[in-house]
Amino acid sequence: MGIIVANMFLTLDGVYQAPGGVDEDREDGFEYGGWQAPFADEASGESIGEQIQRLDALLLGRKTYDIFASYWPKMSDDHPVAAKFNAVPKYVVSTTLGEPEWAGTTVLPHAMAAAHLREQYDQVHLFGSGDLLRSLFTEDVVDRLNLWLYPITLGQGKRFFGAGTIPASFSLVEPARSFDKGAVSLKYQRSGEVETGDMDDVDARSSVE
């Protein structure tokens, strides 16, 4: 059985909208498209690239798919990300997309249809696609969460975690990694249900130890 991996670029206040370009997504008057660029460096780029090279299939929501489909097919396969994205099977969850123009694309009718991709591939990766990802989280079929957290707050824009997020616990897959310009990479896997406790009990145990 494979895994579904969500890759998200987030600000400190949880915004994921339009990290990659000024005009990537101006929905609701978003003014800060391209906020990720000032924090890019070689090491963080390699970290993102490593995840891209691991994917066997690409899963996207309609809005992110349209952004990707308008950009990556035009890029030369000399670019490693373009080569990977253009070569692997692509799946887009949409009820309105008819005949996709990006070669290798299959349209899925709903989020739960995407869950079955784990039976076909080792690693199915999402990028962005907040609406789809929230649906997958609601159905509890996201196995791993790769976050790149950037030292910036925007005060506006689409936020991933909000009302409707299911209670869930995650554990670190590997130690957190920081980069020279302040970004941090965090890789989590789904680990179980939420547990609660009393900090007084924790303090008591710590004092005995």
C-alpha positions in Angstrom: 0.0 0.0 0.0 1.4 3.4 -1.0 1.0 6.8 0.8 -0.6 10.1 0.0 1.8 12.9 0.7 0.8 16.6 1.0 3.4 19.2 0.4 2.6 22.7 1.6 4.4 26.0 1.7 3.1 28.0 4.6 3.6 31.4 6.3 3.8 31.7 10.0 0.1 32.6 10.1 -0.9 29.6 8.0 -1.3 31.2 4.5 -0.6 28.9 1.5 -2.0 31.1 -1.3 0.2 31.9 -4.3 3.7 31.3 -2.9 5.4 30.9 -6.3 4.5 34.0 -8.3 2.9 37.5 -8.3 0.0 36.6 -10.5 -0.3 32.9 -9.4 -3.6 33.4 -7.5 -5.1 36.9 -6.9 -8.4 35.5 -5.7 -10.1 37.7 -3.1 -7.7 40.5 -3.8 -4.6 38.7 -2.5 -1.7 41.1 -2.7 1.3 39.1 -1.8 1.8 36.5 -4.6 5.4 35.3 -4.7 6.0 35.6 -1.0 8.2 32.5 -1.0 10.8 33.8 -3.4 12.8 36.1 -1.0 13.5 33.1 1.3 14.6 30.7 -1.4 18.1 29.3 -1.3 20.0 26.3 -2.7 19.4 24.1 0.3 15.7 24.7 0.6 15.3 24.2 -3.1 17.1 20.9 -2.9 14.8 19.8 0.0 11.7 20.5 -2.1 13.3 18.9 -5.2 14.0 15.7 -3.2 10.3 15.3 -2.5 9.4 15.9 -6.1 11.8 13.2 -7.3 10.2 10.7 -4.9 6.6 11.0 -6.3 5.1 8.3 -8.6 1.9 10.3 -9.3 0.8 13.9 -8.9 -2.6 14.7 -7.4 -4.1 18.2 -7.7 -7.2 20.2 -7.1 -8.7 22.0 -10.1 -7.2 25.5 -9.3 -3.7 24.2 -8.7 -4.0 21.9 -11.7 -4.8 24.9 -14.0 -1.8 26.8 -12.6 0.5 23.8 -13.1 -0.9 22.9 -16.5 -0.4 26.4 -17.8 3.3 26.4 -16.8 5.1 23.0 -16.6 4.3 21.6 -20.1 5.9 24.7 -21.6 9.1 24.1 -19.7 12.0 22.1 -21.2 12.6 18.7 -19.8 16.1 19.9 -19.0 14.4 21.3 -15.9 14.3 18.4 -13.4 10.9 19.5 -12.0 9.3 19.9 -15.4 10.8 16.5 -16.5 9.2 14.8 -13.5 5.8 16.5 -13.5 5.4 16.0 -17.3 6.4 12.4 -17.1 4.4 11.0 -14.2 0.6 10.2 -14.2 -1.4 13.2 -13.1 -4.8 13.2 -11.4 -7.1 16.2 -10.9 -10.3 16.1 -8.8 -12.9 18.1 -10.7 -16.6 17.9 -11.7 -16.2 20.6 -14.4 -13.0 19.7 -16.3 -13.8 18.0 -19.5 -10.8 17.0 -21.7 -7.5 17.9 -19.9 -4.8 19.2 -22.2 -1.8 18.2 -20.0 -0.7 14.8 -21.3 -1.1 12.0 -18.8 -3.9 13.6 -16.9 -6.9 11.6 -15.5 -9.9 13.4 -14.1 -11.4 12.0 -10.8 -15.0 12.8 -9.7 -14.4 13.3 -6.0 -11.8 13.3 -3.3 -12.4 9.8 -2.1 -11.6 8.5 -5.6 -8.1 9.8 -5.0 -7.7 7.6 -1.9 -7.6 4.5 -4.1 -4.5 5.8 -5.8 -2.5 4.4 -2.8 -3.3 1.0 -4.3 -1.5 1.9 -7.5 1.5 4.0 -6.5 4.1 4.1 -3.8 4.0 7.9 -3.3 1.2 10.1 -4.5 2.0 13.8 -3.9 -0.1 16.9 -3.7 1.1 20.5 -3.9 -1.1 23.3 -2.8 -4.7 22.2 -3.7 -6.1 23.4 -0.3 -9.7 22.6 -1.0 -8.9 19.0 -2.1 -6.5 18.5 0.7 -9.0 19.6 3.3 -11.4 17.0 1.8 -8.8 14.3 2.1 -8.0 15.3 5.7 -11.7 15.1 6.5 -11.7 11.5 5.2 -8.5 10.8 7.0 -6.6 9.6 4.0 -3.5 11.9 4.2 -0.6 9.8 5.3 2.3 12.3 5.4 2.5 16.0 5.6 5.6 17.9 4.4 5.6 21.5 5.5 8.0 24.3 4.5 7.4 27.1 7.0 8.5 30.6 6.1 9.3 33.5 8.5 6.7 35.8 7.3 3.1 36.8 8.2 0.6 38.2 5.7 -2.6 38.8 7.5 -4.6 37.8 4.5 -5.0 34.9 2.0 -6.1 31.3 2.0 -5.2 29.4 5.2 -5.1 25.7 5.3 -6.0 24.7 8.8 -9.3 26.1 10.0 -12.8 25.2 11.0 -13.6 21.6 10.0 -10.1 20.3 10.5 -10.4 16.8 12.1 -8.6 16.2 15.4 -5.5 14.2 14.5 -2.0 13.5 15.9 1.2 13.4 13.8 4.8 12.4 14.5 8.0 13.7 13.0 9.3 11.5 10.2 12.8 13.0 10.5 14.4 15.9 12.5 13.3 19.4 11.5 15.7 21.1 9.1 16.3 24.9 9.0 17.7 26.9 6.1 19.9 30.0 6.0 17.1 32.4 5.1 14.9 31.3 7.9 12.6 28.7 6.4 12.1 25.4 8.2 11.2 22.0 6.8 8.9 19.8 8.9 7.9 16.3 7.8 5.1 14.5 9.7 3.2 11.3 9.3 -0.2 10.4 10.6 0.2 8.7 14.0 -3.2 8.4 15.7 -5.9 10.1 17.6 -5.6 13.2 19.8 -4.5 12.5 23.3 -5.0 14.9 26.2 -3.5 15.3 29.6 -2.8 17.6 32.5 0.5 19.5 32.5 0.6 19.3 36.3 1.1 15.5 35.9 3.8 16.0 33.4 5.6 18.5 35.7 5.3 16.0 38.6 6.8 13.1 36.5 9.7 15.4 35.4 10.5 16.4 39.0 10.7 12.7 40.0 12.9 11.8 37.1 
